[in-house]
Amino acid sequence: MHSVVLIATKMDVHAAKYLVVNCNEVTMINNRSLVSIHTYLLEGFKHIPILLHLERLVGGDNVDNLTNVILKSLMVNGGLTIEEINNKLISFGFNGVVVFTCVHNGVITQITKKATPFMFDVHCVAHWTNLIMQTLSMQPLMHKLEGFLQATYTYFSSSPKRHLEQCKLAQLLETKRNKLLHNVETKWISMLSLANKVLVKYKSLVVRMNDDLG
């Protein structure tokens, strides 16, 4: 099965006029590092995603090793030569870690020197947004808002009875009964999902809290 998928991937990558590559390096709970390499085939205004490679970084997450793993993946799993990489690869996306961004000797700089001098890099928008949200969290108003959302989640999630009654009330008021989502600090901008849920269920939440207050 793997060989069939690999052949199909090479055919698709070879047929594409332009490519965009996205790379993410993660550390698992056992401190092992993995790198996932995705390519996006550009057809008109459509991006077609393909998982090119998922590999454990045996040699570490240093610049030289990451650069070699990425270029090797494009050549072995994508079936491209260095010249084809130069002609097809127009953009490289990453999540902003220093090993990629260092101007003098980062991964982006090395790939540009070795394979594709005209490629431009794109810092992950979700990562930028998360950094902005972290900065905003230091402001008093945003800090209070996050506290309110967290307290609302805790109030209903800690009591199955409250949750059930709130669902019944939401049905009566013809609002959505979706469960409130927990804010997970290790996930980017997870507070946004909780805020959206509170806004959707706001009417039933207010009625339920007023009843509890007497």
Secondary structure, DSSP 8 states (H G I E B T S, - for coil): -HHHHHHHHHHHHHH-SEEEEEEEEEE-TTS-EEEEEEEEEEETTEEEEEEEEEEE-TT-S-HHHHHHHHHHHHHHTS---HHHHHHHEEEEEE---HHHH-TTTSHHHHHHHHT-TT-EEEE-HHHHHHHHHHHHTTSHHHHHHHHHHHHHHHHHHT-HHHHHHHHHHHHHTT----------TTSTTHHHHHHHHHHHTHHHHHHHHHHHH-
